[in-house]
Amino acid sequence: MHGDMIMSKALLQKQRIMASQRRRKRWAYRDSYYPETIWQDGVPYEFDSSLSNISVASLTNAMRFWQENTCVTFRERSNETQYILYTSENSGCFSTVGKDNSQPIQPVNIGRGCQHVRVF
């Protein structure tokens, strides 16, 4: 598996509907919970101690790429109670899609073989 995303059937259906409609400008996904489902003031993140130095460097490069090519920004976590935790606690590469309000710490797993920018 490379870069697998965990997506509910309802979200997948909404994405299909949105993809079939023509849009001129991209914006954050807006569901009935918007704006609670987007990150305000950038995506707060933290690197778990389980990550290798190669993984941390690749993640940093990937975040830089996304910041330079999209409207998404990242910032190191300070005291936020809801944030992204990059970890390698499990095997495989996976994450939920977007901001998941059902969990305060949202893990993004970077397992063996996933620590390359092309995967992120």
VMD Tcl script that draws the C-alpha trace (Angstrom):
set ca {
  {0.00 0.00 0.00}
  {1.25 3.46 -0.82}
  {-0.40 6.55 0.61}
  {-3.72 4.98 1.53}
  {-6.43 7.31 2.76}
  {-9.25 6.26 5.03}
  {-12.50 7.68 3.68}
  {-16.09 7.01 4.72}
  {-18.65 5.98 2.09}
  {-20.58 9.22 2.66}
  {-17.50 11.37 2.10}
  {-16.56 9.34 -0.99}
  {-20.02 9.92 -2.47}
  {-19.82 13.67 -1.77}
  {-16.40 13.77 -3.42}
  {-17.78 12.05 -6.52}
  {-20.58 14.59 -6.75}
  {-18.18 17.50 -6.33}
  {-15.79 16.05 -8.92}
  {-18.60 15.85 -11.46}
  {-19.35 19.55 -11.08}
  {-17.18 22.10 -12.80}
  {-15.37 24.45 -10.48}
  {-13.13 27.35 -11.42}
  {-11.26 27.66 -8.15}
  {-10.40 25.05 -5.56}
  {-11.31 25.52 -1.93}
  {-11.51 23.45 1.22}
  {-14.12 20.71 1.27}
  {-17.26 22.16 2.79}
  {-19.63 19.71 4.41}
  {-22.42 20.35 6.90}
  {-19.82 20.71 9.68}
  {-17.82 23.45 7.91}
  {-15.79 25.34 9.16}
  {-15.07 22.93 12.05}
  {-13.72 20.39 9.54}
  {-10.87 22.55 8.27}
  {-7.69 23.54 10.07}
  {-7.64 27.18 11.11}
  {-4.29 29.01 10.94}
  {-2.41 26.08 9.42}
  {-2.19 22.39 10.27}
  {-0.51 21.86 13.66}
  {1.74 18.80 13.63}
  {4.16 16.88 15.79}
  {6.74 14.21 14.94}
  {6.55 11.07 17.08}
  {9.83 9.75 18.47}
  {9.22 6.51 16.53}
  {10.04 8.26 13.23}
  {13.46 7.88 11.65}
  {15.53 10.92 10.68}
  {14.89 10.04 7.02}
  {11.12 10.09 7.63}
  {11.28 13.46 9.41}
  {13.35 14.95 6.57}
  {10.98 13.55 3.93}
  {7.91 14.81 5.78}
  {9.46 18.25 6.13}
  {10.17 18.32 2.38}
  {6.66 17.09 1.58}
  {5.06 19.76 3.78}
  {7.22 22.40 2.11}
  {6.04 21.14 -1.31}
  {2.37 21.36 -0.30}
  {2.84 24.85 1.16}
  {4.53 26.08 -2.01}
  {1.97 24.54 -4.38}
  {-1.35 24.80 -2.51}
  {-3.09 26.98 0.05}
  {-2.35 24.42 2.80}
  {0.09 25.52 5.51}
  {1.70 23.57 8.34}
  {3.09 24.69 11.68}
  {4.71 22.90 14.57}
  {2.30 22.13 17.40}
  {2.60 24.31 20.49}
  {-0.30 23.72 22.89}
  {-3.09 22.69 20.50}
  {-5.31 19.88 21.74}
  {-6.14 18.76 18.20}
  {-3.23 18.11 15.85}
  {-1.59 15.76 13.36}
  {0.84 13.22 14.82}
  {3.24 11.77 12.28}
  {4.14 8.32 13.57}
  {5.48 4.95 12.48}
  {3.84 2.92 15.25}
  {2.02 0.68 12.73}
  {2.95 -0.80 9.38}
  {1.71 0.85 6.21}
  {0.99 4.39 5.11}
  {-2.41 5.73 6.09}
  {-4.41 8.62 7.48}
  {-7.95 9.88 7.63}
  {-8.88 12.50 5.03}
  {-8.89 16.10 6.18}
  {-9.45 17.24 9.75}
  {-11.05 14.48 11.79}
  {-12.96 16.02 14.70}
  {-13.69 12.59 16.17}
  {-10.15 12.32 17.55}
  {-7.98 15.00 19.16}
  {-4.69 13.46 18.02}
  {-4.98 12.53 14.37}
  {-2.31 9.97 13.46}
  {-0.65 9.90 10.06}
  {1.24 6.63 9.88}
  {4.51 6.53 7.95}
  {5.44 2.84 7.99}
  {8.41 1.10 6.42}
  {8.78 2.01 2.74}
  {6.55 5.08 3.05}
  {9.21 7.61 4.02}
  {9.67 9.11 0.56}
  {8.25 12.44 -0.63}
  {6.70 10.77 -3.69}
  {4.45 8.73 -1.36}
  {3.18 11.72 0.61}
}
mol new
graphics top color blue
foreach p $ca { graphics top sphere $p radius 0.5 }
foreach p [lrange $ca 0 end-1] q [lrange $ca 1 end] { graphics top cylinder $p $q radius 0.2 }
display resetview
